[in-house]
Amino acid sequence: MTSEHFGAGYYRRFYGRSPVHTADTVGHLAAGVLHLAAWWGVRVRSVLDVGAGPGYWRDWFAAQHPGVRYRSIDVSAYACERFGHEQRDITRWSPRTPADLVVCQGVLQYLDREAVARAVTNLAAATRSLLYLEVPTTHDRDHVVDTAATDLDCYWRSGSWYRKQLDPHFMAVGAGIWARRSAGLPFYELERSR
Ligand SMILES: C[S@@+](CC[C@H](N)C(=O)[O-])C[C@H]1O[C@@H](n2cnc3c(N)ncnc32)[C@H](O)[C@@H]1O
């Protein structure tokens, strides 16, 4: 999907009157992710938010953890100008230094298969310890998402297809959190998928 897809109308529609999520709900999510990171012994000193859109994670970190180094990127010229991110395309870019936590919420469904593969490689290079990833699958479209509030104009793929992309770099540790395999974090066997 080109960056023109993500203009003012897109953010009005999906973050306006009946948003898919809000600053409040994202605050609960961010607090949960940080608490789990602390439980696993990961100190989050730096965060990269990929496809940051309205910037709810950035606002939460600024209010709750102003000492954390926070960087947000988005492919959309409009979002970068309006919400204050660096304009970057995760399919073609990764940072010089990895972040302790990478957030990628609601982005990969807009990329074709080859672009997802490139994005996952770049996400892996960008992640020192943990990735928070949300991407709706075909199953979610059919059984979980609120189809009135969600953008359905994207690529729909199975969870197992996404797992195949992620597995070489990450292991799933629950609730959308993926641990970088190379970080060697000591999870109990039943805390992680495999
Ligand atoms: C559904 S919004 C999610 C925004 C935010 N992460 C959230 O959960 O509220 C998708 C965002 O991903 C961005 N995006 C799409 N493709 C991208 C890419 N290749 N690189 C970086 N950002 C991208 C879009 O511009 C848009 O802001």
The ligand as an SDF file (V2000), in Angstrom:
LIG
                    3D

 27 29  0  0  0  0  0  0  0  0999 V2000
   -3.3910    1.1450   11.4150 C   0  0  0  0  0  0  0  0  0  0  0  0
   -2.2050    2.4500   11.4620 S   0  0  0  0  0  0  0  0  0  0  0  0
   -1.4440    2.0210   13.0280 C   0  0  0  0  0  0  0  0  0  0  0  0
   -0.9340    3.2240   13.7530 C   0  0  0  0  0  0  0  0  0  0  0  0
   -0.4600    2.9290   15.1720 C   0  0  0  0  0  0  0  0  0  0  0  0
    0.6090    1.9780   15.1780 N   0  0  0  0  0  0  0  0  0  0  0  0
   -1.6030    2.4490   16.0000 C   0  0  0  0  0  0  0  0  0  0  0  0
   -1.6600    1.2500   16.3120 O   0  0  0  0  0  0  0  0  0  0  0  0
   -2.4600    3.2690   16.3630 O   0  0  0  0  0  0  0  0  0  0  0  0
   -0.9640    1.9150   10.3290 C   0  0  0  0  0  0  0  0  0  0  0  0
    0.2230    2.8540   10.2410 C   0  0  0  0  0  0  0  0  0  0  0  0
    1.3070    2.1640    9.6090 O   0  0  0  0  0  0  0  0  0  0  0  0
    1.9660    3.0800    8.7710 C   0  0  0  0  0  0  0  0  0  0  0  0
    2.7250    2.3130    7.7610 N   0  0  0  0  0  0  0  0  0  0  0  0
    2.2070    1.5760    6.7300 C   0  0  0  0  0  0  0  0  0  0  0  0
    3.1990    1.0270    6.0030 N   0  0  0  0  0  0  0  0  0  0  0  0
    4.3690    1.4090    6.5860 C   0  0  0  0  0  0  0  0  0  0  0  0
    5.7370    1.1850    6.2860 C   0  0  0  0  0  0  0  0  0  0  0  0
    6.1080    0.4430    5.2280 N   0  0  0  0  0  0  0  0  0  0  0  0
    6.6930    1.7330    7.0900 N   0  0  0  0  0  0  0  0  0  0  0  0
    6.3220    2.5030    8.1550 C   0  0  0  0  0  0  0  0  0  0  0  0
    5.0360    2.7750    8.4680 N   0  0  0  0  0  0  0  0  0  0  0  0
    4.0620    2.2350    7.7080 C   0  0  0  0  0  0  0  0  0  0  0  0
    0.8300    3.9130    8.1920 C   0  0  0  0  0  0  0  0  0  0  0  0
    1.2760    5.1210    7.6350 O   0  0  0  0  0  0  0  0  0  0  0  0
   -0.0650    4.0970    9.4200 C   0  0  0  0  0  0  0  0  0  0  0  0
    0.2500    5.2460   10.1520 O   0  0  0  0  0  0  0  0  0  0  0  0
  1  2  1  0
  2  3  1  0
  2 10  1  0
  3  4  1  0
  4  5  1  0
  5  6  1  0
  5  7  1  0
  7  8  2  0
  7  9  1  0
 10 11  1  0
 11 12  1  0
 11 26  1  0
 12 13  1  0
 13 14  1  0
 13 24  1  0
 14 15  1  0
 14 23  1  0
 15 16  2  0
 16 17  1  0
 17 18  1  0
 17 23  2  0
 18 19  1  0
 18 20  2  0
 20 21  1  0
 21 22  2  0
 22 23  1  0
 24 25  1  0
 24 26  1  0
 26 27  1  0
M  CHG  2   2   1   9  -1
M  END
$$$$
